[in-house]
Amino acid sequence: MFARALLLIAGLAAGSAVLAQPVPYQEGTHYFRVDPAQPTTAPADKVEVIEVFSYACIHCAHFEPIVAEWKKTAPASIQFSYMPAVFNPTWEVFARAFYAAEVLGIQKQSHEALFKAIHEEKRPFRSGEDVAKFYTAYGKTDAQFLDAMKSFGVEMKLNRAVQQVPKYGVDGTPTVIVAGKYRVTGGSAGSMEKIFDVVKFLVDKELAERAAKPAAKS
């Protein structure tokens, strides 16, 4: 009887230990809550993950190979996108270039190359005209690219980014936003290499919370 009681106590203690295990990442240390949470564009079965970045940011250039590698194995439950930050006039030129390339269908193939041109080749990009010359390597004339940079569609996208980035509480790049609710940086995660470990934790957390919600009655 005494032995059985000891086994029961041991079992309860083990269960309590499991329940008491700390979560691997803590709010306020490894990630920060976006308050208020922001709306997302992801469908109901996906979690939105956004990298707030700038081509002018050397840290973003260093982070890009990590992003590219992560995207190869990112789960189907994630909708990933980039959002350019505009912290000064030079960054606005690159933000316009990002959206113009997106509108013209050449953003994906030119993305890493522009980082390289700026930070490795040290090519001077002082104006929209300089940036437009870079994109001629992707089948667009200077005039076509400049027109796209000034287009209404690009203006709308840029205005949304200018308004949205401060709402996320972003004050530096790169910063990753998860589900419109959480903000992760290399500093909070411990290094840029660990950012997507925290992102995975937050995506899993978001999906678990959604699954725990009772289904809406029709």
N, C-alpha and C positions, 0 to 999 in steps of 0.2 A: 504493500500500500504506500509505504514511504517512498519507495523507488518510483512508483507511478506518479506520485505527487511531484517528485523532483523532475521527472521527464516533462510533466505538464508545465512546470514553472520554466524549465529550460526552453520549451517550445514557445511559450509566451514571450520570453525574453528575446529569443531570436526574431520572432515576428515584430516585436517593438523596435529592434535594431534595424530591421529592414525599412520599417516605416519612418524611422528617425534619420535615415541616410540623407545627407544634404543634397539638394539638387546641384548639378555641376556648375551652373551659371546663375549668378545672382543679379536681380534687378538693382540698378544703382551702382553696380561695380562692373559687370561684364556687358551690360546693355542698359539702355534707358527707355523709359516709357514716353511715347509721344502723347502729349496731353494738350488738347483733346485728340483722340484718335482721328485719323484722316480717312476719307473715303478712298476706296481702291477701284481699279478698273478690271480686276481679275474676275473671272466667272466664279460661281459659287463653289465649284469643286477644286479651285486652285488658290494658292497663297501668293500674293504679290510680293516680289522682292525687287527693290529698286536700288541701283548704285547711283548716288549723287556724286558727280565727278566733274573734272574739267580737263580738256586736253592740255591746258597750260600747267597743270599740277604734276610735279615730278613724282609725288607719292602715288598719284593715280596711274602714272606710267609704270611704276614699279609693281603696282597692284594688278595691272591688266593681265599679265601672264597667269596669275593666280585665278583671276576671274575666268579666263579662257579655259583653263584646265578644269575648274569646277563645273562650268557649263556642260562639259562633255558627259558628266555623270549626274547632273542635277535631276532629281526625280520629276516625273511628269506632273506632280501636284504643285509645281512652282511655275509662276509666270514671272520671268525676269525681264527687266528693262533698265535702260540708262536714263538719267535725268541730269542735264548739265546745270551746274551752278553758275551764277553770275555775280561775282563779288567785286568786279571792276570792269572798266571798258574793254580791256583785252580779253577777259573771259567771255564778255558778251559776243565778241566776234567769233570765238570758237563755239559758243553755244548756238549761234545762228548757223555756223557751218555744219554742226552736228545735225540740226533739224533739216537744213537744206539737203544734205547728203541723204537723209532718211526719206525725204519727199521725192528725191530723184532716184531712189533705189540703189544707192551706192554706199550706204553707210557701213554695212557689214564688211565689205571687202576693203574699205579704206581706213577702218577704225584703228587697227594696230599700226598701220603705216604712218598715220598722222602723228601718233605718239612718237614714233621713231624719228620722223622728220624734225620734230620740235626738240626732243631731248637728247637724241644721239647724233643726228646730223647737224643740229644747231642751225637749221634753216631759219632765216628771219621771216616772221609773220607779223607784220605791223599793221595790216589793214585787211579789209575784206578782199581787196584785189589780190593781195599776196596769197591768201588762202584759196581763192578761186583758181589761181595758177596751179596750185598743188593738185586740185581735183581734175585738171585737164588730163591727167594720167588715167582717169577712170571714164573717159569717153564723153566728157562734158566740156563745152567751151567756157571761157571766162565769163562771157555774157550770160550763158544759161545758168551758171552757178550763182552769179551775182543777182540775177533776177529771182532765183529761188530763195536766196538769203533775204530778199526784201519782200517776198510774197506774203499775202494775207495768211496763208496756212502756217507758214513759219512764224509769223508774228504772233499768232494765236498760241502756238505751242510754247514759244519763248515766254510770253506773258504768263502762261500757266506755271511754267517752271519758276519764274521770278517770284510769283506769289506763293507757290507751294513749298519751296525749299525752306524759307523761314518757319513755316507752319510745322515742318518736321523737326525744327530745333537744330538744324544743321549749321555749324559755324566753321567747318573745315572739311576737306575732302582727302581721301574717299570716305564716304559714310554710306552704310547700307541700311535701308529701311525695310522692315518686315511687316507685312499685313497692315501697313499704315499705322501700326501701334508701337513698334519698337525701333530703336536706333542703335546701331553697332558701329564702332570705329576700331581701328587698329589699336588705339590706346586703351579702349575699354576691354577688348578681347585679349589683349596681351601682346599681340603682334598682328600684322596683316595676314600672315599665314593661318592664324587661328580665327579670323573673322567668320569663315563659313562653318566652322564648328559651332559657333554661337548661333549663326543663322539656322543651321539644321535643328538645333535645340528649340529655337523659337518657332520654326515652321511646324515641328512635331507638336509643340505646345498649342499652337493655334488650331491644328487639325484635331487634337484631342479635345479641346474645349468646344469645337464645333460639334464633334460627335456626341459629346455629353449633353448637348442641348436637346430638349424634347422637340420632336418634329412638330412643325406648325400644323394646326388643324385646317383642313380645307373647308 
